[in-house]
Amino acid sequence: MLNNIGLPGLLLIAVVVLVLFGRGKISSLMGEVGKGITAFKKGVSDGSKELEEDVAQTAKDVTPEADKDKA
């Protein structure tokens, strides 16, 4: 069903959405989508940094468990 939309159909849908919601509402919605994408990318980046730091900390701590108990 969606294979037969084509460019004229997409343009018609875009015009209908623009008429229904108005330029200002769509503009603000796209701004919020952009902020959401930015926040998602920042979260993924922070998560990967945290994992790398955890792996680095684990790699630094090579003291055997028996020696840790004595210290």
N, CA, C and O atoms as a GROMACS GRO file, in nm:
protein
  284
    1MET      N    1   0.082  -0.120   0.000
    1MET     CA    2   0.000   0.000   0.000
    1MET      C    3   0.086   0.125   0.000
    1MET      O    4   0.059   0.219  -0.076
    2LEU      N    5   0.190   0.129   0.084
    2LEU     CA    6   0.276   0.247   0.090
    2LEU      C    7   0.372   0.256  -0.027
    2LEU      O    8   0.433   0.361  -0.048
    3ASN      N    9   0.386   0.150  -0.104
    3ASN     CA   10   0.476   0.152  -0.218
    3ASN      C   11   0.424   0.242  -0.330
    3ASN      O   12   0.502   0.283  -0.416
    4ASN      N   13   0.295   0.272  -0.332
    4ASN     CA   14   0.235   0.347  -0.442
    4ASN      C   15   0.214   0.495  -0.410
    4ASN      O   16   0.145   0.564  -0.484
    5ILE      N   17   0.272   0.546  -0.300
    5ILE     CA   18   0.249   0.686  -0.264
    5ILE      C   19   0.318   0.779  -0.363
    5ILE      O   20   0.252   0.862  -0.426
    6GLY      N   21   0.447   0.767  -0.380
    6GLY     CA   22   0.521   0.848  -0.475
    6GLY      C   23   0.540   0.991  -0.428
    6GLY      O   24   0.493   1.029  -0.321
    7LEU      N   25   0.609   1.070  -0.509
    7LEU     CA   26   0.640   1.209  -0.476
    7LEU      C   27   0.515   1.297  -0.470
    7LEU      O   28   0.502   1.376  -0.376
    8PRO      N   29   0.423   1.288  -0.567
    8PRO     CA   30   0.303   1.373  -0.558
    8PRO      C   31   0.221   1.346  -0.432
    8PRO      O   32   0.166   1.438  -0.373
    9GLY      N   33   0.212   1.221  -0.391
    9GLY     CA   34   0.139   1.186  -0.270
    9GLY      C   35   0.205   1.244  -0.146
    9GLY      O   36   0.137   1.294  -0.056
   10LEU      N   37   0.337   1.236  -0.141
   10LEU     CA   38   0.410   1.292  -0.027
   10LEU      C   39   0.395   1.444  -0.020
   10LEU      O   40   0.380   1.500   0.089
   11LEU      N   41   0.398   1.508  -0.135
   11LEU     CA   42   0.378   1.654  -0.138
   11LEU      C   43   0.237   1.691  -0.091
   11LEU      O   44   0.220   1.788  -0.018
   12LEU      N   45   0.138   1.615  -0.133
   12LEU     CA   46   0.001   1.639  -0.090
   12LEU      C   47  -0.012   1.622   0.062
   12LEU      O   48  -0.076   1.704   0.128
   13ILE      N   49   0.048   1.518   0.116
   13ILE     CA   50   0.045   1.496   0.260
   13ILE      C   51   0.113   1.612   0.334
   13ILE      O   52   0.062   1.659   0.435
   14ALA      N   53   0.228   1.658   0.283
   14ALA     CA   54   0.300   1.769   0.345
   14ALA      C   55   0.215   1.896   0.345
   14ALA      O   56   0.213   1.969   0.444
   15VAL      N   57   0.146   1.923   0.236
   15VAL     CA   58   0.061   2.042   0.227
   15VAL      C   59  -0.055   2.032   0.325
   15VAL      O   60  -0.088   2.131   0.391
   16VAL      N   61  -0.117   1.916   0.335
   16VAL     CA   62  -0.229   1.898   0.427
   16VAL      C   63  -0.183   1.917   0.572
   16VAL      O   64  -0.251   1.983   0.650
   17VAL      N   65  -0.069   1.860   0.607
   17VAL     CA   66  -0.016   1.876   0.743
   17VAL      C   67   0.015   2.023   0.770
   17VAL      O   68  -0.013   2.072   0.879
   18LEU      N   69   0.073   2.092   0.673
   18LEU     CA   70   0.104   2.234   0.690
   18LEU      C   71  -0.022   2.316   0.710
   18LEU      O   72  -0.025   2.406   0.793
   19VAL      N   73  -0.126   2.286   0.636
   19VAL     CA   74  -0.252   2.360   0.650
   19VAL      C   75  -0.316   2.331   0.785
   19VAL      O   76  -0.367   2.422   0.850
   20LEU      N   77  -0.315   2.206   0.828
   20LEU     CA   78  -0.379   2.169   0.953
   20LEU      C   79  -0.308   2.227   1.075
   20LEU      O   80  -0.373   2.280   1.165
   21PHE      N   81  -0.177   2.219   1.078
   21PHE     CA   82  -0.103   2.258   1.198
   21PHE      C   83  -0.042   2.397   1.192
   21PHE      O   84  -0.017   2.457   1.296
   22GLY      N   85  -0.017   2.448   1.076
   22GLY     CA   86   0.044   2.580   1.064
   22GLY      C   87   0.195   2.572   1.070
   22GLY      O   88   0.253   2.478   1.124
   23ARG      N   89   0.258   2.673   1.014
   23ARG     CA   90   0.403   2.676   1.004
   23ARG      C   91   0.469   2.685   1.141
   23ARG      O   92   0.571   2.620   1.165
   24GLY      N   93   0.414   2.765   1.230
   24GLY     CA   94   0.474   2.785   1.362
   24GLY      C   95   0.473   2.658   1.445
   24GLY      O   96   0.572   2.627   1.511
   25LYS      N   97   0.363   2.586   1.442
   25LYS     CA   98   0.352   2.463   1.521
   25LYS      C   99   0.448   2.357   1.469
   25LYS      O  100   0.512   2.289   1.549
   26ILE      N  101   0.460   2.343   1.339
   26ILE     CA  102   0.551   2.245   1.281
   26ILE      C  103   0.696   2.283   1.310
   26ILE      O  104   0.779   2.197   1.338
   27SER      N  105   0.725   2.413   1.304
   27SER     CA  106   0.860   2.461   1.333
   27SER      C  107   0.899   2.430   1.478
   27SER      O  108   1.010   2.383   1.503
   28SER      N  109   0.810   2.456   1.570
   28SER     CA  110   0.840   2.428   1.711
   28SER      C  111   0.851   2.278   1.735
   28SER      O  112   0.934   2.234   1.814
   29LEU      N  113   0.769   2.200   1.667
   29LEU     CA  114   0.776   2.054   1.681
   29LEU      C  115   0.910   2.001   1.631
   29LEU      O  116   0.970   1.916   1.696
   30MET      N  117   0.956   2.050   1.518
   30MET     CA  118   1.085   2.006   1.465
   30MET      C  119   1.199   2.049   1.556
   30MET      O  120   1.298   1.978   1.569
   31GLY      N  121   1.186   2.166   1.619
   31GLY     CA  122   1.287   2.210   1.716
   31GLY      C  123   1.294   2.116   1.834
   31GLY      O  124   1.403   2.083   1.880
   32GLU      N  125   1.179   2.072   1.883
   32GLU     CA  126   1.176   1.977   1.994
   32GLU      C  127   1.234   1.842   1.953
   32GLU      O  128   1.302   1.777   2.032
   33VAL      N  129   1.207   1.799   1.832
   33VAL     CA  130   1.264   1.673   1.783
   33VAL      C  131   1.416   1.684   1.777
   33VAL      O  132   1.487   1.591   1.815
   34GLY      N  133   1.466   1.797   1.730
   34GLY     CA  134   1.610   1.819   1.725
   34GLY      C  135   1.674   1.815   1.864
   34GLY      O  136   1.780   1.757   1.882
   35LYS      N  137   1.608   1.878   1.961
   35LYS     CA  138   1.659   1.876   2.098
   35LYS      C  139   1.659   1.734   2.154
   35LYS      O  140   1.751   1.695   2.226
   36GLY      N  141   1.557   1.658   2.121
   36GLY     CA  142   1.550   1.520   2.166
   36GLY      C  143   1.661   1.435   2.108
   36GLY      O  144   1.722   1.354   2.179
   37ILE      N  145   1.688   1.453   1.980
   37ILE     CA  146   1.796   1.378   1.915
   37ILE      C  147   1.930   1.415   1.977
   37ILE      O  148   2.014   1.328   2.000
   38THR      N  149   1.951   1.545   2.003
   38THR     CA  150   2.075   1.590   2.065
   38THR      C  151   2.092   1.530   2.204
   38THR      O  152   2.201   1.484   2.239
   39ALA      N  153   1.984   1.529   2.282
   39ALA     CA  154   1.991   1.472   2.416
   39ALA      C  155   2.018   1.322   2.410
   39ALA      O  156   2.093   1.269   2.493
   40PHE      N  157   1.959   1.253   2.314
   40PHE     CA  158   1.983   1.109   2.298
   40PHE      C  159   2.129   1.082   2.265
   40PHE      O  160   2.191   0.993   2.323
   41LYS      N  161   2.185   1.158   2.172
   41LYS     CA  162   2.324   1.139   2.133
   41LYS      C  163   2.417   1.167   2.252
   41LYS      O  164   2.516   1.096   2.271
   42LYS      N  165   2.385   1.271   2.331
   42LYS     CA  166   2.466   1.303   2.448
   42LYS      C  167   2.459   1.190   2.550
   42LYS      O  168   2.560   1.154   2.610
   43GLY      N  169   2.341   1.133   2.569
   43GLY     CA  170   2.326   1.022   2.662
   43GLY      C  171   2.403   0.900   2.619
   43GLY      O  172   2.466   0.834   2.701
   44VAL      N  173   2.400   0.870   2.491
   44VAL     CA  174   2.475   0.755   2.439
   44VAL      C  175   2.625   0.779   2.456
   44VAL      O  176   2.698   0.689   2.495
   45SER      N  177   2.669   0.900   2.427
   45SER     CA  178   2.810   0.934   2.442
   45SER      C  179   2.854   0.923   2.587
   45SER      O  180   2.960   0.867   2.617
   46ASP      N  181   2.773   0.978   2.679
   46ASP     CA  182   2.806   0.971   2.822
   46ASP      C  183   2.809   0.826   2.870
   46ASP      O  184   2.895   0.789   2.950
   47GLY      N  185   2.717   0.746   2.822
   47GLY     CA  186   2.714   0.605   2.860
   47GLY      C  187   2.836   0.530   2.813
   47GLY      O  188   2.892   0.449   2.887
   48SER      N  189   2.879   0.556   2.691
   48SER     CA  190   2.998   0.487   2.641
   48SER      C  191   3.123   0.534   2.714
   48SER      O  192   3.213   0.454   2.739
   49LYS      N  193   3.130   0.663   2.750
   49LYS     CA  194   3.245   0.712   2.827
   49LYS      C  195   3.248   0.645   2.964
   49LYS      O  196   3.355   0.608   3.013
   50GLU      N  197   3.132   0.630   3.026
   50GLU     CA  198   3.124   0.567   3.157
   50GLU      C  199   3.170   0.421   3.150
   50GLU      O  200   3.242   0.374   3.238
   51LEU      N  201   3.130   0.351   3.046
   51LEU     CA  202   3.173   0.212   3.029
   51LEU      C  203   3.324   0.203   3.007
   51LEU      O  204   3.390   0.114   3.061
   52GLU      N  205   3.378   0.294   2.927
   52GLU     CA  206   3.522   0.294   2.903
   52GLU      C  207   3.600   0.322   3.031
   52GLU      O  208   3.703   0.259   3.056
   53GLU      N  209   3.550   0.416   3.114
   53GLU     CA  210   3.616   0.446   3.240
   53GLU      C  211   3.609   0.326   3.334
   53GLU      O  212   3.706   0.296   3.404
   54ASP      N  213   3.496   0.258   3.335
   54ASP     CA  214   3.482   0.140   3.420
   54ASP      C  215   3.578   0.030   3.377
   54ASP      O  216   3.640  -0.035   3.461
   55VAL      N  217   3.591   0.009   3.247
   55VAL     CA  218   3.685  -0.092   3.196
   55VAL      C  219   3.827  -0.051   3.229
   55VAL      O  220   3.908  -0.136   3.268
   56ALA      N  221   3.860   0.078   3.215
   56ALA     CA  222   3.995   0.124   3.246
   56ALA      C  223   4.024   0.106   3.395
   56ALA      O  224   4.135   0.066   3.431
   57GLN      N  225   3.928   0.135   3.481
   57GLN     CA  226   3.947   0.119   3.625
   57GLN      C  227   3.966  -0.029   3.660
   57GLN      O  228   4.049  -0.063   3.744
   58THR      N  229   3.890  -0.114   3.596
   58THR     CA  230   3.902  -0.258   3.621
   58THR      C  231   4.039  -0.307   3.573
   58THR      O  232   4.100  -0.393   3.638
   59ALA      N  233   4.086  -0.255   3.462
   59ALA     CA  234   4.215  -0.297   3.409
   59ALA      C  235   4.328  -0.249   3.500
   59ALA      O  236   4.429  -0.318   3.512
   60LYS      N  237   4.315  -0.133   3.564
   60LYS     CA  238   4.418  -0.081   3.653
   60LYS      C  239   4.427  -0.164   3.781
   60LYS      O  240   4.536  -0.184   3.834
   61ASP      N  241   4.314  -0.211   3.830
   61ASP     CA  242   4.309  -0.283   3.956
   61ASP      C  243   4.335  -0.432   3.931
   61ASP      O  244   4.242  -0.509   3.906
   62VAL      N  245   4.463  -0.469   3.939
   62VAL     CA  246   4.501  -0.608   3.913
   62VAL      C  247   4.542  -0.680   4.041
   62VAL      O  248   4.599  -0.789   4.036
   63THR      N  249   4.514  -0.619   4.154
   63THR     CA  250   4.550  -0.679   4.283
   63THR      C  251   4.464  -0.804   4.305
   63THR      O  252   4.342  -0.798   4.290
   64PRO      N  253   4.524  -0.915   4.338
   64PRO     CA  254   4.445  -1.034   4.366
   64PRO      C  255   4.354  -1.013   4.485
   64PRO      O  256   4.383  -0.932   4.573
   65GLU      N  257   4.243  -1.086   4.489
   65GLU     CA  258   4.142  -1.071   4.595
   65GLU      C  259   4.201  -1.099   4.733
   65GLU      O  260   4.163  -1.032   4.829
   66ALA      N  261   4.292  -1.195   4.746
   66ALA     CA  262   4.350  -1.230   4.876
   66ALA      C  263   4.433  -1.114   4.930
   66ALA      O  264   4.433  -1.090   5.051
   67ASP      N  265   4.505  -1.043   4.843
   67ASP     CA  266   4.586  -0.930   4.886
   67ASP      C  267   4.501  -0.810   4.926
   67ASP      O  268   4.541  -0.730   5.010
   68LYS      N  269   4.384  -0.796   4.866
   68LYS     CA  270   4.296  -0.684   4.900
   68LYS      C  271   4.244  -0.699   5.042
   68LYS      O  272   4.230  -0.599   5.113
   69ASP      N  273   4.217  -0.822   5.085
   69ASP     CA  274   4.165  -0.844   5.219
   69ASP      C  275   4.269  -0.812   5.326
   69ASP      O  276   4.233  -0.766   5.434
   70LYS      N  277   4.395  -0.834   5.297
   70LYS     CA  278   4.503  -0.807   5.393
   70LYS      C  279   4.531  -0.658   5.408
   70LYS      O  280   4.576  -0.615   5.514
   71ALA      N  281   4.505  -0.580   5.306
   71ALA     CA  282   4.538  -0.438   5.310
   71ALA      C  283   4.444  -0.357   5.392
   71ALA      O  284   4.461  -0.235   5.404
   0.00000   0.00000   0.00000
